Structures are given as C-alpha cells and as structure tokens.
Amino acid sequence: MGITIHYSGKLDDVKALPDLLREVKGFCQQRGWRCREVDERVVGIAERFKTVSEKKKRTREGAEFSDCVVHTEEVKIADRQRGVLIWPHRESETLALVFNKEGELCRYLPDPKPRRYFEMKSLFCKTQFAPIETHIAICELLHLVQDRCFANLKVTDEGQYWETGDRDLLARNLGIISSMMEKIEAALTNPADRSRIGKTIRGAVEDAAAAQGKPRPSRKQGLKVVRGKGIVIREPGWKRTYRHETDDN
C-alpha cells in the first residue's frame, strides 16, 4: 500500500538505448542519485503473467472484497537485459529502466532456484515513504526519456503528478494514503478497537490465517503492523524488491 508509479513500454528502436542510458545517468549524476548500469544474459526458465481471475468474497463481518488469482506460464528464455538501476532515495523503491533484447521494458527477477526467473514487463516504483521531491524528480526523469528517446513510454502515477504536474494534488494524495495507513494501524494495534475498518481487516487477517491452516489470531491482542522499509518479503523470489539483482549467467 502506498503511492506508486507504474510504467511500461517498448523502444521504437533498440539502437536508442545508449542515448537513453546517457540521459538517465546524466540526470542521476545531477541529482546525486546512485545508479548502476546493467548488461546481463538471462538463460533458463521464466515464469510470466498470463491471466488474472477475480472472485468476490465476504469477510465474516460481511465486508465484500476481491480475491484475485494470478495465472502464470513457464517459458524457456535466452534473453539479455540491459539498462540502469536507480536508487532515488533510501525510502523509495528502486527505479529500474531495464530492457530485454526486443527493446521492451522488462525485468527478470531471480527465483531461489538457479536459472529460474519471474518476468515483469509492467514495472513500478513506490515512493510513498520518500520525500515528495523524490516522486516529482522520478516523474521528471521519465518525462525526459519519453521526450527524447522513448515516445512509447506509458506511465500511470497513483499520485497524479505525472499527468497534471500539480504538486498540491500529489501532496493531498500522499496525505490521504498516509492517513489511511495511520487509521488502519491504530485499528489493528488496539485490541479494544471496535471500528468498522478494524473489524473488517481483522476478519480478513483471520480468514487468511484459516485458509493457510494457521490458528486465528487472538482478538484480545493487538496485531503487529509494519510499514515502509520495515517490511521484508523473502519468498517467492519474484516478489522481492529490485535491490535483489539477477545473477550473471
């Protein structure tokens, strides 16, 4: 949960990639952002998105929610990923401008098993916990590469800054999400809370635990809530943050 920038696309001409990398690295140098160029062969088996099915369900309290199931397929790959990984801020996710040999934005995230990867062609960068200036600067960088060498870049900004250039609107959107997080955290960490949001989320947590064969959490105790960089996702491999790099083959 948190304001995120989603981006995808394919270069008109793969030969434009060196120009794109020069623009990006120059921008990062001006901003003082750490970045690293990537040029790796990727050979093995890749799991990729195929379809998503959605089923409406209800919690024990009666709140409706969507249970989405992602269907994937496994394919053999012999590809190459080239581009640059960027770390705009310590509280921002990594911004990956990495392409496959066809010129598509594409990231191969390593699975714990050797020579197995998860293929992502719709990339994203969460900025919720970084300063607002970081979000704005990322949008500026994406506009720069779109204008100069990547006309087919498609961006969806949950903060709406990309589309509007409106800093106040971005600040309001960031504030709304932060307020929602605070309310959820307060509801979950206080065992005496009887608010609708607390009951709904507790019910969802209990249902998820039951579905995994785990005992339902006691309602006499508050739930532990972790936000931002405190969250560590270890498995499966494709859900790891971009800071986990693909091994050289």
Summary of the structure (lengths in Angstrom):
residues: 249
radius of gyration: 20.3
end to end distance: 34.0
largest distance: 61.3
contacts: 696
relative contact order: 0.20
helix: 34%
strand: 32%
